[in-house]
Structure formats: structure tokens, C-alpha cells
Amino acid sequence: MKTIRLDRVLITIVMGAVGILFVMPFLWMISASLKPELDVLAYPIQWIPKTWHAVENYKEVWAGEVTFSLYYWNTIVVTVLTTALSLLLSCMAAYGFAKVKFKGREVLFLLVLTTFMIPTQATLVPQFIIMRWMQLFDTHLSLILLGSSGVIGTFLLRQFFMGINNEVLESARIDGANHWTTFSRIATPLVAPGLATAMILRFVFTWNDYQNPLIFLRSDRLFTLQLGMKKFADFNGEFYSLIMAASVSAILPLLIIFIFGQKYVIEGVASGSVKG
């Protein structure tokens, strides 16, 4: 018994030390964003600034020559719309593959899964041609459409839908409910943890996406935050305090989502992997 408790204490200490190592760069970034430029690279590291310069740094980020606020707004619009459309499509596809019987269902689902093994770089040229043909190149709509198809979301939600007892859905059909009513009013509320997990994963991926905006956007006014950060870093490359302030601003939404949604991701992935 004592040996088991000792092992747990040692594991806790080791994991705590590793966690501190992972958190230290983030804490240094926050600290640097609050300092004047001359104190950023001071040695030894001043974790708590002696002179606070937070207002000036963040004011320069948000109201400086680089339109950081516009890039931020563009990213919010693209991320929210992409996440919403991706959830709708993934949820509908997952329900169809899990609860709607049709010929070739398993083969079609296997085909959908195989697309996940194709590197995204291999499909860039066809996607680029299609977007030019549809006259959607250099628009936010192209990013939204490209990011709305998610194999991971479909697979994850299918596992949750398969965990729903068929008798529940059959009783709804006996009462006269069609597939859409059964899907929207009965099945979907039962997979709320899976929806939360898929939403968080898609939001984080879209917010951090650099490749698609780089390829499919040309106008500066349409740039998302990832391209905007690159431009901001080029413009203020010698001022680490400003770059750190911009970086803190960029990851703030992801940090908030992680704090409030991490339990849904862990529980959703764990339970979704064993259902069905």
C-alpha cells in the first residue's frame, strides 16, 4: 500500500515538473509582452517586470500601422463559420453512416476514411483549380468550404451515434417522425459531448490554419491572423515585446477554449473511441 502511494507521489512530482517545463515558454511570452523592449532579453530572466509597459505594447499591436484588429476579425469570421458548417455536415454524415441503412454504406464510409490518409498537400492543386473555376479564389468563402469537410468529425460523431440505442429512434419513427426530425430532435441532443469535442477540435485547427490562407488569399484586407502574424513579425522583427504581445493576443481564444473545453475533448475522444 505504501509502495503504491509512493509511486503515485513520484509520478505526480515528475508530471508536475514536466508540466512546468511546458508552461515556462508561455509564461515567458506573457512576461515579455508586459515589459519594455530593453528588459525582454535581460539575464537572469525577470519573470515579473520591474517596469510595466503592457499598455504601450498592446496599444501598438491593436492600433499600430499593421491592421492587426482586421486580421483578428477575419479569423473570427472564418473560424466560426467554418466550425458551424463543419459540425452540420459532419453530424449529418455521421448520423447517416450510423443509423440510416442503405446499400454500400460500409464501403462508402471506408472510402471516406481513406481520404484521411491523403496528405493535404497532395490535394492543393485540384482545390486551387476548383476555387478558381468557381470564382471563389481570394475570398473567405473558399477557406470556409475547404475547412468544412472533416473526416475526423464524421468518424468521431459516428461512434457516438452508434452508441444510441436503436429502440429510441425506432419509437420516434413509430410516432411518425421522419429521419430529419429523429436526427435533429432526438439523436443530436444525445451526442452533445461528441459535438462539443468536434467543435473544439475544428475551431482550434481552423484558427491555427496557415496553409490554406497562404494559398487561397491574396488581398491584404482578407488575411487571417496567421498571415497577419507573419506580416506583423516582419514589420516589427526587432521588437520582441511587440511580437510577444501579438502572440498572446492570438492564442487568447484558444486558451479560453482549452480551459473550458478540455474535459469535453478528453471525455469525448475516450468515450467515442470505445463506442460502436
C-alpha angles and dihedrals in degrees: 000000000000090000091054092049091048091051091051091050092050092047090049092050093048093047090047091052091048090048091053090052090054093046097047096079090051092049090049090051091053091045093049092050090060097050135082112256096256092059098049097085097031115138126251093038115256102216091181110046116240089205118034117221100162099121093051094046097048092041089056090050097050101032103027131108093281110075094233093156091057092052089048092052092047090053092049092051095046094043097047095046093044092049093048094048092043092052092050095049095041093047093050092046092046092051091049093050093045106039110014114082116214136146115279094013096139093044092050092049090050088051090052090051092051090060087066089067092059111096112241090232089063092061098045096094095050090045091050092051092047093050092049090049091050090046090237097119113125093020133110089234090069091057092046094051093045093050097042096076109081123174092184092055092048093049094045095048092044088060090054094047090051088057091062113099110249091220090068092056094041091054088054091052090050088056089056102264116148125216094272094051092046091048099046102036105030114018101038097054089052092060096049094128090054091049090051091050094048091046094052094046093048093045093052094045093049094044091053096041111128103158101063097045089047092054103035103036127072106156115088092218089061098049118127125222096271092057089040091055090054091051091045091051091049090050095045100027095139096049108077093176091062093045090050091049090052091047092052090050091049097052097039095095091048091050092052092048091048093051095049099032108036093098090055092051093049095043093040096050092043096048094038091054093059101039121098 
